[in-house]
Amino acid sequence: MCDVCGVGFSSAGSLRVHVRGVHEGARDHVCDVCGLGFSQAGHLRVHVRGVHEGARDHVCDVCGVGFSQAGDLRVHVRGVHEGARDHVCGVGFSEAGSLRRHVRGVHGGARDPVVVGVV
């Protein structure tokens, strides 16, 4: 378990990688194209494929938009196709709380904004 933040790990090696990358800010894996640093080689590979090679292996079944990472596709589906949507300006959110903050900040919060499950 990490002494700094309390996150648990299944191995000492995973804990060391976590501490170096998260708490010590180690960025030993540097992109040859843009110079951005990463704490893990796998994160660098994902960056290069998605940003510099344009890989879009994860495609939305509903609208066909592609993403380089599965997590980005999940956020898209929740926010655009399944989540709460502002019925005034059409912006989608993956969580109703984010929509409420949007309505308060952008539209003054004078109405009930939550429309769930609108595609």
C-alpha positions as CSV (number, residue, x, y, z in Angstrom):
1,M,0.0,0.0,0.0
2,C,1.2,3.5,-0.9
3,D,2.3,5.4,2.2
4,V,1.5,8.7,0.5
5,C,-2.1,8.2,-0.9
6,G,-3.2,4.8,0.5
7,V,-3.7,3.1,-2.9
8,G,-3.2,-0.7,-2.7
9,F,-1.1,-2.7,-5.2
10,S,-0.8,-6.4,-5.8
11,S,3.0,-6.3,-6.1
12,A,6.0,-4.3,-4.8
13,G,7.0,-3.5,-8.4
14,S,3.6,-1.9,-9.1
15,L,3.9,0.1,-6.0
16,R,7.4,1.4,-7.0
17,V,6.1,2.3,-10.5
18,H,3.2,4.2,-8.9
19,V,5.4,6.1,-6.4
20,R,8.0,7.1,-9.1
21,G,5.4,8.2,-11.6
22,V,2.7,9.8,-9.4
23,H,4.5,11.1,-6.3
24,E,8.0,11.6,-7.6
25,G,7.0,12.9,-11.0
26,A,9.4,10.6,-12.9
27,R,9.0,10.9,-16.7
28,D,11.7,8.5,-18.0
29,H,9.9,7.7,-21.2
30,V,10.0,10.6,-23.6
31,C,8.3,11.0,-26.9
32,D,10.8,11.4,-29.8
33,V,8.2,13.5,-31.7
34,C,7.0,16.1,-29.2
35,G,9.2,15.7,-26.1
36,L,6.3,14.9,-23.8
37,G,7.4,12.6,-20.9
38,F,5.6,9.6,-19.4
39,S,6.2,7.5,-16.3
40,Q,5.6,4.2,-18.1
41,A,6.6,2.9,-21.5
42,G,3.0,1.7,-22.2
43,H,1.7,5.2,-21.7
44,L,4.2,6.5,-24.2
45,R,3.1,3.8,-26.7
46,V,-0.5,4.8,-26.3
47,H,0.4,8.5,-26.8
48,V,2.4,7.9,-30.0
49,R,-0.3,5.7,-31.5
50,G,-3.2,8.0,-30.7
51,V,-1.6,11.4,-31.1
52,H,1.1,11.0,-33.7
53,E,0.0,8.0,-35.7
54,G,-3.7,8.8,-35.6
55,A,-4.9,5.4,-34.5
56,R,-8.6,5.2,-33.8
57,D,-9.1,1.5,-33.0
58,H,-12.1,2.1,-30.7
59,V,-15.1,3.1,-32.8
60,C,-18.6,4.1,-31.5
61,D,-21.3,1.7,-32.7
62,V,-23.8,4.5,-32.7
63,C,-22.2,7.3,-34.6
64,G,-18.9,5.9,-35.9
65,V,-16.5,8.3,-34.2
66,G,-13.2,6.7,-33.5
67,F,-11.0,7.0,-30.4
68,S,-7.4,5.9,-29.6
69,Q,-8.3,4.6,-26.2
70,A,-11.3,2.5,-25.0
71,G,-11.8,4.7,-22.0
72,D,-12.3,7.7,-24.2
73,L,-14.9,5.8,-26.2
74,R,-16.8,4.9,-22.9
75,V,-16.8,8.5,-21.8
76,H,-18.1,9.5,-25.3
77,V,-20.9,6.9,-25.2
78,R,-22.0,7.9,-21.7
79,G,-21.9,11.6,-22.4
80,V,-23.2,11.8,-26.0
81,H,-25.5,8.8,-26.3
82,E,-26.6,7.6,-22.8
83,G,-25.9,10.4,-20.4
84,A,-27.7,13.5,-19.2
85,R,-28.2,16.1,-22.0
86,D,-29.0,19.8,-21.8
87,H,-32.2,20.2,-23.8
88,V,-31.4,23.9,-24.6
89,C,-28.0,23.8,-26.2
90,G,-27.7,20.0,-26.7
91,V,-24.4,19.4,-24.8
92,G,-24.1,15.9,-23.4
93,F,-22.6,14.9,-20.1
94,S,-21.7,11.5,-18.6
95,E,-23.0,12.5,-15.2
96,A,-26.1,14.5,-14.1
97,G,-24.0,16.6,-11.7
98,S,-21.8,17.8,-14.5
99,L,-24.9,18.9,-16.4
100,R,-26.2,20.7,-13.4
101,R,-22.9,22.6,-13.0
102,H,-23.1,23.4,-16.8
103,V,-26.6,24.8,-16.5
104,R,-25.8,26.9,-13.5
105,G,-22.6,28.3,-15.1
106,V,-23.8,28.8,-18.7
107,H,-27.5,29.2,-18.5
108,G,-28.0,30.7,-15.1
109,G,-29.6,27.6,-13.6
110,A,-33.2,28.8,-13.8
111,R,-34.6,25.5,-15.1
112,D,-34.5,21.8,-14.6
113,P,-31.8,20.7,-17.1
114,V,-31.7,16.9,-16.8
115,V,-32.9,14.9,-19.7
116,V,-31.6,11.4,-19.4
117,G,-31.1,8.8,-22.2
118,V,-31.7,11.2,-25.1
119,V,-29.7,10.2,-28.2
